[in-house]
Amino acid sequence: MTLQLDPDAIAQYLIDSPHFFEEHAELLAKIRLTSPLLGRAVSLQERQMEILREKIKLQDLRLADMVRNAQENDASAHKLHSWTRSLLLARNDVDLPHTLVDGLRTGFAVPQATLRLWGVAEEYSHTWFAAAASEDAKIFANGLSLPFCGSNNDFEAASWLEQDVQSVAMLPLRSSSATASATFGLLVLGSPDPQRFSADMATDFLVQIGETASAALACLLG
């Protein structure tokens, strides 16, 4: 009579008997497993080595991703530092908007950048950055709790750029981050690449740019 063994009972027995293979070490060499990599049966030791190599490979990939992200973050921090320094070195207030947008274009490789400010002091009322913006544009800026990134759906702010763009990032400029009513302008970045400013991109870095720009430009307000 053939004895039918329950696989679950065998598995539970081995779990309950952690020293089983120490007492029967010769069985380890006889155990054969199917290797998904080699497509044939291999020994338990060989299969364990395959699993270990796969784990090491995954760890190496994760480490490479971490190193790459760290390098990218370091590069971004350096660019932000250089851009902020250029704002501090601007010779006079009226130079600030040009220095700001030019620094974004050159330092961050943004194809196009511009801004509009409202409520500026009288001496700046005829400058390019104080050009008229509709009430709809101001309401839109007031309603942004975070920078907007996405396709250019015929936004008025996108028309402030010199050329047609496929994707835009719009950053509200505020004298105080506490209330939306303190919005005094809009910083607009544009690109012909539809994916440059995608709707799912992280905005943490753009928030820092917006806050720095807001602090620098607040001196132009009336």
Disulfide bonds with the S-S distance in Angstrom:
none
